């Protein structure tokens, strides 16, 4: 099961992928479109930026954008960043 943080990260990245090439997207728009609490989303996007997945622009027309082509960002990259390394677990 994925944490809420990981699920929100996936939703935010999907939103940014739809806007790829159109410039930065404000956090408020991502939060509103995806129904994610903005304060929680800020930390998630900052972590993705520090991981090299996102870039950002400050200011009135600022926001976040994918720093690579959407096809280069894998679900495994995102899950590993927020959940740690995936390992095989025995079913209970």
N, C-alpha and C positions, 0 to 999 in steps of 0.2 A: 504494500500500500504506500502510495506517495504522500508526502507531507503537504500541507496546505501551501507552504512556501514554494515547493517544487511545482505544484499545480498552477499557482499564480504566475510563476516564472514562465511556464509553458504558454499560458494564455497571453501574457505580455509579449513574448517573442513572436507568437502567431500574429498578434496585432501589428507589431513592428514589421514583420515579414510582408504583410499586406500593403504596407506603406513604403516598402523598400524603394529607394531612388527618389522619393518625394520630399526629402529633407527631414529634419528632426521632428519628432512627435512629442507634444507636451505630456508630462506625467498625468496631468488632470484629464486629458482626453483618453489616455490608455485606461486609467482607473475607472472612468465613467463608462467607457465602451465595454469593458470586461468585468465590471462590478467588483473591483478590487479596492480595498481601503487604501487611500492614497499614501498615508504614512507608512504602511506596510510595504507598498509597492516601491517607495523610494529606496528602501534598504535592498530590496531584491534587484532593482535596476543598477544600483551602485555596485553590488557584488558581481553582476554580469559585466559591468564596465571594467571592473578590476580584473576580471578573467579574460578580457580581450574580445568579448562577444559583442559589446556595444560601444558606441562612441557617444559623446554628448556635446551640446552647444549651450552655452549660458546665455541668459538674457531673455528679453521679451519674446523673441521669435525662436527661442531655444527649445531643447528637449533631447530625447534620445533617438538613436538610429542604429540599425545593424551595421557593424563595422566590416562584415563579410557578406557575401552572397547568401541568401537564405538557404540555398541547397547545401552549403558547407557547414551549417550548424546542425548537429545531430541531437536527437533526443537523448542519446547516451551522454553527450557532453553536459547537457543541462541536468539530468538526473544525478550524474556523478558529482557535479559541482555542489548540489544542494543535499544529496543523500549520502555522499561518500561513495567509496568503491562498491560496486555491486558484486555480491558473492552468492554462491549457491547456498540456499538454506533448505534444510530438511523440512518437509511438511509435517505438521503436528497431527 
